[in-house]
Every structure is written in structure tokens, then in C-alpha cells.
Amino acid sequence: MTLPTLLTDPFNDVLRPHQLRSGDTPLWACLPEETASAMESHLGLHTLADLRDYYPRRYTTNGPLVNPAPHHLNQPITCYVTVTSKRLKATRTGRKMLLVTGTTDDGHTPGHAPVTITFFNGFEASKDITAGERLLISGTLTTGYSGAGYTIDKPIYEKAPLLLLQPVTATYPATKKVPAATIAAAVAHLIPTLSPEPDYLPQYLRARHHLMSLGEAHQKIHLPSTQEQAAAARTRLTYDEAFAMQLTLAQTRHRNAATSAYPLTKTAGGVLDEYVRSLPYSLTDGQKAAVSEILAGQSNPHPLNALLLGDVGAGKTTVAAFALLHAAHNGYTSALIAPTEVLAEQHYESFRKSLPGSLTIHLLTGSTDPEQARAIREHIKSGVPSIVIGTHALFSRRIKWPNLAVVVIDEQHRFGVAQRDTFNKLPTRPHTLNMTATPIPRSVAMTTYGDLKIIKLPGLPAGRQPIKTHVISPHTAPDQYQRMWAHIAHEAAAGHQAFIVGAKIDPGDPNPETDPNTASTTPHTVWEIAQELTRQCPTLTYSVLHGKMSSEEKQAIMDDFAANKTHVLISTTVIEVGVNVPNATVMAIMNAERFGAAQLHQLRGRVGRGGHHGYCYLITYANPETDTTSQTRLYAIASTLDGTRIAEIDLQTRGEGQIIGTRQAGNNGLKLLTLNNTPLIRKARHDATELINQDPHLHLYPALAAWLYKHPIYQGGSALART
């Protein structure tokens, strides 16, 4: 049962006289000083507009004001109760339960039966309620415990009738210093006095989607007469947030289209054709389509700004090579930026072996020898065509790029907004191809990545085998756990290798948390996993890899593993992205409940890349009875290899904040819109694109422009509003 909510009218005698007030009216001018100060300090509310935009988290339908009678049983009701007695009683868990008895009336006539109200966790209510006072109480009427009289379940009460006589009561996010009752009372008094604002949304859009007017939405989201009114108000204001976002993205796309870039042309012969002939495999239809779309986009005199979205192992790096070679084919420089040195070095070695020998390929990372780094910077500055592969070091201002035509950013969400915008400040902007194997929900593609052209890369290259995934709980299925170790030994005997991933390096490291219910499980460190491997498979050799190692150490360990010098690589998630060891066939992830669905999918994609069947074991130590969220996530992952489906699972089980991650920063201006609102986002995207195509600077809609340009999304409070 939910905690009782105290609804009082603390402002009855101290509120300033009712009058129409503008949104910028400070709260101290219309609320008691102590209340206004608390709202400012604890809720960040300074003005009446701030209070207006502080939305309820849920609504309760109040029952009619009645005298309890048998035909009201098991229905919500509201009635007056005159308290005759109260008693605190300890529950078996040690909590205090308050039992209040009294007589009822409906404001006109007395009731005929006694009533008992039970407040679980009722210690605070016991200090507030006294015998003899009259309360207005709302809740569900049930039969009394002894069969006589009535009880009221899930009670909400107030001493001065204010909110419970309304058909619907709003409940607000609250703090200990500013309880929900205080917020509700302030809203009930002040929102009706709010001077209505002109509606900035074009009338044709309100009519198209049957949206409530702005003024009505501001009132009804707080003080609705029905649940339907509350829902309609939320729909209008949620649409506004989606529309602000999509207008920002549409204008960004429009600005990008007006910026100059190097137009790249493809002619017969040259390095592109040479690269195609050198490939030991044929491109998939998906790769051919993606390459064609990218080369076509790079042929324009305006920058291509695209996201290459392909599942783990779909062959994105091969497609990216065409984008880089297109620049070299036209006499320009290109760059590939990877999130880790391990991945940058792997790209460098792969390209050095597969790309035409006539090309100059550089590797520049934070670990590059200073003299060598200086020589590479000088070569870049000379304008001689080359392909530069590196990490965040390529964002350095010390590098002068006179003819940078193409930039490929691998797992671009791992870089900051300011870093990614470094190349946009060049006189001629490069074509930019962002790559990710991180599954992205459709709603995220339309919002967080809404300024990018989405190029999808379906399917897997020829020879790739599907990966079989198993969820194992050592506590409840120890035999399955033992079979996993036997399988790792069997694969090693067949000449194959295995990854085992742990959540921590050392015991003192902070625990990675996916769900609060996993707090009872202690994640295994990589060193503990090494001990377990030695115990289970004493003949196998292993190495340990983690993020605290130097670049040289990590590269040496990866080189040895890639050369099949060790059977097992025990690692943290440093191997999550891009690591390519075709001989590895088994991925075992300890404490899998600690990871999100997309991260597990990425790790799983490290195996089964060499034509052999891949196997993934998700080992969980979570309690299946209490941690249902992670159990649902793990079994859902095991049931599918579809990255888009896994992205939706991540969104449902982890929440959008963890999905969007570093791409959003600061106050993004979103209070109602969630990533589960895909249909509404799709409508707003269509409307915004249509409008910006017709009126890029919103000259025909000055009110809309004024609202948009003040919105936090547009002002740069979100990474969505990028230049």
C-alpha cells in the first residue's frame, strides 16, 4: 500500500490577493517566504512559469463525496471523518501503523456506521491527526476488519477542503523539505491566476493533431476534471517538446546542406578498384548498397553527415574503407578516429595489410613517439594525400588539416560534442561518416541522431555463423555452469580460443550498476576469474587485460591472443568494441546482470567471426525472484541476435538516460518526452521537416521562432543542438 499523502492548505491565510500574474512573477511575490525559499532551494523553482512547468507524475481519481453505504464497497469514495480515536501499532517488520477510527458525514448528513482508516508507515500522520478534528478523506471503501463498519484503504486526507473535492488530484515529485501537499496547494492557488500566453504553435498543426490550446494545457495538466483531460494536456505539452527538438534538428540539417565540402568523384581505375580486387571475399548486398549511398553523398559539394548503423560483425569497417579511399582517389586526406588505442592500432594493421601499397597510412595516438608524431603532423600539414588513423589525438589543435575531405568516427557516441565539432570549424568541412554497432532504438535514431543521415547495413558477411547464447545461474544450475567450463576446454582443444569478461579489475573498484536490485550481488574481478579458470581448466593458458594497463601492455597482450599464444583472454569491457580475433569462439560474461543489453550484444559480437560457430554464456548471480528486470533482459538477449530488438529491450529495462549516454549533456529541456513516445516523435519530425523546408528561418511564424530560440534544446543545453 502506498504511503498516505497529507494534503493541506497551508496558504489559506497568507497568500497574496488573487490576480492575473505573468509567468515571470517570482514565487516570493505570491507565496509565503518560507515556502518560496524551499521551492527555490530544493526544487529549483523561482518563478510562476517554473511552477507551471513542474508537472505531476501521476493522477488519482477521487471518489464522489458520500456517506459510506454497502453499495459503495470496493469503490473509491470521499467523505468527512470526525476522529474519535487513534492508535499506533507496530507491524511485524517494525514499522508503525496508525489506526484512526471515527464517524463519517458527507457535509450535510451524518453516516450510519463507524469507519477505520489504516495508515501504514503512519508515524508522521500520528503527529498531525488529533481526536475531535474533522478530516476530508479519499480512498477505497472496504468492509471493516471485524465485519462491522467500514475501512478506507490507501487513504489520502486533508484538513481544509481544497483538492479532494476535485474529481482528479495530481501528485507531484517531492522532497522531504517540500512535500507533495505543499506543491499541490501552491499549484491549486496559483495556476488559475496565471495569465495565459499566446499560443506559438501554428493553428494548422493544432488542428492536424487535435491538440489542446497552450493556455488550456497549462491549466488542465495540473487541475484536470477528468483523467482524459490530463492525458490531452500532457499530449499537447509533450508534442511541444518533441517539436522543439525536431525543429532544432531540421534547422541543423538545413545549415549543413548549405555548407561547402570537397565534392568527390569516382572514376574507373585507381585505389577504389584496386581495393575491391584485393578483398578476399565478395561484398554483401547490404555493403554494396551502403558503399553506393556513401559515395553518392560524398559526390555533393555539401558535407555528408551520416551514421552507418550496422549490427556487430556486419562489415562496417570494410564500408568505411571505401569512404576513406574515396578521398585518396581524389587527392585528399582522410581520417579514421577510434575510441581506444587498441582499436586504432587494430584498424591501422588491418588497413596497412589490405589497402593499396601506394597509399600513405599514419597511426597517431597518445602513445605515439613524440618525434614520430611531429613528423606525422608535418606530413598532414603538407597536404600530401594520406589516411590518418588515430584516437582522440586527432582532435588536437596542433594538427593542421589543409585538405581533409573525409572523417570516419568509430563509435562516435564515445567522443564529446566539442571534439566531434573540431572538424566542422575547418574552412571546407569534411564529409563525416559516424559508425556504431551499438544498437539504437528507432526513437533514438529520430532524436539523438536526428541530424544525421541514417545508412543501415543489414545482414552479416558470408561465412559468419549465428551465435548461440545461454543464460546460466551457478547457484540454481551448477551443472550448466560446469558444462560451460568443459565447453571452453573443448574449444581450446580444437584450437579455438575464448574471452571471459569481468565487471571489475580490483575488489576496491566501484560496482557497475544496471539495476538497483543487483546490489546484493558482488561482481567478480578479473583476478578472481583467473583463479576460477585455473581451478576449472588447469591446462589452459590465459592472459588478463584491463583498462589500467599501459597501451604497450594492452597491445602486447592482444597481439599474443590474436596469434593464438594463449587459450583464454580474461578482460574487462575494454574489448567491447572492434576487437577482431576470428579464432575466438566462446564469450563468457560473468555477472552479466551488471551490463545493459546493448553492451552484452557488443561483447557477444566478439566471437563467431571466423566461420566457426560462436557461443556466448551470460553468467548471472542475481536473485531470480527479486531481480526480475535483469532476468528479463538476459533471457531476451539470449532469444535474439537482432540489434534493433535488443536496443528496444535496453530502452525498456534500463531507461533512456543510459541509452542516450554522453550524447546528451546538461539541461536538455525535456520534462515530458520519453524515448518510448515513438509515434509522437515521428509526427513531430514530419511536421518540423515540412515546415523548415518551406520556411527555414520561421519568418512566417515569429511567435514560434521566439519560443524555439529561447528553448534550452535550441540554446545548446542539449547535444542535440549541435552546429
ABEGO torsion letter per residue (X at the ends): XBBBBBBBBAAAAABBBBBBBBAABBAAAABBAAAAAAAAAAAGBABAAAAAABBBABBBBBBBBBBBBAAABGBBBBBBBBBABBBBBBBAAGBBBBBBBBBBBAGABBBABBBBBBBBGAAAAAAABBBGBBBBBBEBBBBBAAGBEBBBBGBBBBABBAAAABABBBBBBBBAABBAAAAAAAAAAAAAABBBBBBABBAAAAAAAGBBBAAAAAAAAABBABAAAAAAAAAAAAAAAAAAAAAAAAAAAAAAAABBBBBBBBBBEEAAAAAAAABABBBBAAAAAAAAAAAAAAABABBBBBBBBBBBGAGAAAAAAAAAAAAAAAGBBBBBBBABAAAAAAAAAAAAAABBAABBBBBBBAABBAAAAAAAAAAAAAGBBBBBBBBAAAABAABBBAABABBBBBGAAABBAAAAAAAAABABBBBBBBBBABBBBAAAAABAAAABBBBBBBEBBBGBBBBBBBBBBAAABAAAAAAAAAAAAAAAAAGBBBBBBBABABAABBBBBABAAAAABBBBBAAAAAAAAAAABAABBBBBBBAABBAAAAAAAAAAAAAGABABBBBBAAAABGBBBAABABBBBBGAAABBAAAAAAAAAABGAAGBBBBBBBBBABBAAABAAAAAAAAAAAABABAAAAAAAAAAAAEAAAAAEAABBEBAGBAABBAAAAAAAAAAAAAAAAAAAABAAGAABAAAAAAAAABAAAAGABAABBX
